[in-house]
Structures are given as C-alpha cells and as structure tokens.
Amino acid sequence: MNTTTTISITGADAAIIREVLDAKLIDLRREISHTDSPRFRDTLYEVEGALQRLLTQIPATANAHA
C-alpha cells in the first residue's frame, strides 16, 4: 500500500535537501560499484531509485543559502 505525505518547505530548505540527496547519490553509486554481494547491490539500487524519485519531487532552486 502506497501512501502520500505532503510537506511544506522553503526554497532554501529544498535546495539544501537536493544538495544532500545529490551527495548521497554520488556516495551510493560508489558503494554500488564496489559491492560484491548481488543481494546487497540490489538493495542499494532500490535505495538509489527512492532517492532519485525524491529528487524529482523537490523543486530546484537557484540558491541553497538564500
């Protein structure tokens, strides 16, 4: 069962969240490339997909520290 939750954040907060998610995706992709366990790699791919879906829902802003 999928549920939807809506939150309100400022543009500056959205930019910070995007920066954190982008950095985590970079680290995650590095971890995926160094992982030998197929089961763990599949789990990491699931996390990567979730982070990418989140990124598509957060509006891009020009300045993270506005």
HELIX and SHEET records of a PDB file:
HELIX    1   1 GLY A   11  HIS A   34  1                                  24    
HELIX    2   2 PRO A   38  GLN A   57  1                                  20    
END                                                                             
